[in-house]
């Protein structure tokens, strides 16, 4: 930073006054003082949810004039109670990096050329029309995000499903929480967690299933540690495939071999039954037993399809199924000692302990993602530890609105804002609210995300509009899908805030407003909808993703369906969308309530939020006179599933002898397109690396920081080794964070997915290592 | 030439008004505390006459309770 003599004296003058104030008023704060130049006066604090993960922390953004200059945790938000993580504290800096996209661009003669945004919107509308005329309605597609605001996703679904008549709407949340959805749907018949974050303070035991919360959900992890310190009888167990900061802070760290969490969960159930820790009253009144198909495949081939066939079984049949999962047998499969399996079972089985299980990508990005969710629900259902404070199977999400925009609005190929496209009544409801003929809504789903990119590669899809996401970093088996985007006669539109590897493959780039440059809502992991105002002006020609879609819809002739004015459209969209959820099971708060509060949990009934679902003490949707009502299923009973252990799609062998697991780090949000532009975060974690077990590194002759080549059947990459760093994998496993676009680790991963959820597994494929 | 800094206290209930008044004045930069009723004021005036006028205006501000200098630099010829 350059500073002249006069600026230096002024800076000294300010510092003197600040120091004097500090000596007179202990604890005095001057949040805006470092932004003295250009400051217009008092800092004005405005509420918003954090831009980054799915925790949904409330933040207060300090505004000096038109500029966001500071962030602090919102003490009135029950999620974080004034706390913030390192990403949240620095989040406003992501608005102001130098290479912000401010103008629309169109590819002309192979080069991107800046154009007025109206011209770019004209081109997009014309291209959609032309593509549908030439190749049919299912040749155009929309690929959005769990970082879409709720209005963004809602208008995308309305335009594509209701007006254009194609179900080609998907979102990157397919890559992060689809297995959570199918887990809820198969076990409870209704999506999203029954509990809330208050379970953290109420629980005696918290078991983390493949979930590095210290880095991925740091504010919630802080609440866990604070609760343990305060109550002193709290136990935290980290059950994972590598040692992390979470393991260091936990009371017990237990490592398992990849994919064998299925076997361990069954062994825990075996032990619960063997020791008669079953809550028989709960099980008899509120559960039924089922099995489904086995050997269900991995989806690595194009056009893969799978449909499960549930069958009823008896408790005795379930018990017989579990006989294959004694702790001793499972020890041989999983590497987890029988003693540790019995220990975990005893925690769940102890009737005096309240137990909450947390998970996120470890169980979601899993070739048997639906099954492992079912199996953890089994544990809670057998012991009756569910839907009461402190007793929660709790699926966390990774993105700020994966729940709000993707799961609740239904921006997936088979979904509608209420229900699914396959259901006639649901189609009728959507058609009425959207003011379109019901025949417009196709009853057949088209492509889930992996298959959508395969269809683009094959040529079944010719047009794709990508908003708020970076698939040219995040798609597994990336090389195939990048080459697909670049093929002749493919047209890619990308709406984003910064240049990324995805804008590199675009034919049109639309500059988007970001976060608090627009009004919108997010929905977090605990069913909380969070409204934010437009408090910062967007730069240049930037436009909200919602408004971009409205502009294109109008150009396509759908003015009647998208009639709103610029000063009212978010409120109008919200009130229209809310009609889809008008029932005690899912009622959403009115716009006026959302505006006032730092988030509101649904179901919002008679002015009250619902903390714990399926429990009539807290949930007005439950039948009266019952102690629990799992109303997602017709008979009000939750399902306990017999699901076996099956191996990963690709396991280490003689040629490729290491597991590769990918993931995130605390400093960076997903692909790093925003956080790598925040200097303090970039400097703290400037580049990706490969974590190697110290003994494996010694065998390879590699020391910390030396370069290693990682090779899979799909690609190779060279990067620095991290040995005994913040994470330490067991022998035979390596871990690589995916935030760094200079190291595209997904060129090595496999596009295998859970056949039920269609969510890819980023945690398991086979690689070999060479000293580079 | 002179650069001075002050701690300025508003009259009861006049914090907002004080910030508005000071921000509107030339040669003034304002850093309000976000949790106490105190404002840091940094003044940077080009000459002695302007400095005198500013001092008088500050003393006459109705929203101002007290003003205490914490730093002073008289400036040098040609600065």
Interface residues (C-beta under 8 A of the other chain):
Chain A: X5 X6 X9 X10 X12 X13 X14 X16 X17 X18 X19 X20 X21 X24 X25 X27 X28 X29 X30 X31 X32 X33 X36 X39 X40 X41 X42 X43 X45 X62
Chain B: X3 X4 X5 X6 X7 X15 X16 X19 X20 X22 X23 X29 X30 X31 X32 X33 X34 X35 X36 X38 X40 X41 X42 X44 X68 X70 X71 X73 X79
